[in-house]
Amino acid sequence: MEKVQKRYIRYLGGARLLDEMIPIEGLSKTEIVDTVGRFYIKNSKQITKERTKIYQELLKVTPRSIKIDKISNRWGSCNSKKEITYHYLISTLPMELIDYIVVHELCHIHHMNHDRSFWRKVGSIMPDYKERMKMLEKAK
């Protein structure tokens, strides 16, 4: 009897069976890698748009755009044009960390640096942001 190796992907903070999340039967390894990449981009886009909508209303800000990209060593960034970019693997994180990243980037629309005013704004929406920051550091 042939032993079947189970493959997992990370999604919303947990390990999920790959073939339960993405149809991969008959695909080559390269096709599977490409399909998984597209899965993360699609789901990260959907999740960050949904979470941004919730928090932008609370913060009374509107980003010019939201993009998903393979940015280097950050989970998110916001530029002076109010354009927010999230890492395509953000959907691998638990929702409480995704929410922290979204709030963090939206607060940069008000404050482009990490001064006291910025952190007060983050804390006004997410009083436990320091704990979430620590959890995010461990998730890298």
N, C-alpha and C positions, 0 to 999 in steps of 0.2 A: 504494500500500500504506500503510495507516494504522500509524503508529508507536505502540506501546504503551509507556506510561510505567510502569516498575517502581516499586513502592512498598515501602519497608522499614520495619521497626520494630526497636527495640532490645530485645534479650532476652539475659540472662545475659552481658552484656558485648560482644555482637556484633550486627551488623546481619543481620536475617533478612528474607527476602521475606515481605511481609505475607500474600499469598494462599497461601503454604505453611504459615503458622502459624494463620491464621484464615480460614474460608470467608466471602468478601465479595462474591462474584458477585451482581449484581443489587441491591446495597445502595446507598442514597444516601450522600452524604458524611457527613451527620449520623448515619446508621445505622452507618457504618463507625467514626466517632469513638466512638460509644456502645459498639460491639462491642469495639473495641480497649481501651477503659477497663475493660469487664467482664473481658476477657482478662487484663489486668494485675492486677486485684483478685484474681481466682481463682488465678492462678499465684503471685502474691506471698503469698497466704494459704497455699497448699500448701507452697511453698519454706520460708517462715519457720517453719511448724509443724514440718516435717521437721528443719530445722537446729536449732531450739530444743530439740527432743527430744534430739538428740545432745549438745548443750552443757549442757543443764540437768542431765544425769546426771553430767557431768564436774565441774560447779560445785556439785552437790548443792543446787540451788534449783528451785523450781517457781513459775512465774508464775501469778497468779490467772486471767489471761486474755491472749489475744493477739488484737489487732485490726489490720485494715488500713484505712487512712483516707487522705484527702487532706490530711494535716497540712502546715503551711506550709513552713518552711525546714529541716526536719530529716528524717533518714532513719528515726529511731526515737526513742521516749521511753518512760520507765518512771516510773510515779508511786509514791507511798508505799503505795498499796494493792496493789502488785506487778502492776499492769496494764500490759502492754507494747503499744504501738501502733507499727506500722511504716508508712512511706509506701507508698502503693499502687504506686509506680514502682520499688520496691526490686528487683523482678525484672529490671530493665534492667541492673543492675550485674553484674560478674563474681562468681562464687561466693565467691572469696576475700574480697571486700569485703562481701558479704552475711554471711558468717561473722563478720567483724569486728564488724559492726553488731549481730548477734545476741549475740555474747559481751559486747560493750559494754553492751547493755541488760540482759542477765541479771546482770552484775556490779553493776548499780545495785540489785538486790534486796538485796545485801549492804551496799553503800555508795551512799547517795543523792547523793553529791557526787563530785567528781573529785580527791579527795585522794590522797596516796601509796598508801594501802591499796587504794584502788580500782584504780589503775594496776598495782599489784603483782598484784592478782587477775586483771586482764586479761592481764598478761604471763605469769602461771602457765599459762594455757591457750594463749596466742598470743604467743610470744616476739617475733615480728616485727610486733607491732601498730603500732609507729611508722611503719614503711614502708607498712602498709595505710592508716593515717590519711592519709598524704601522697597515696597513690593516690586515696583517697576525695575529698580536697579537689580534685584535678584532674578528677575525674569529674563535678563539679557543673555 
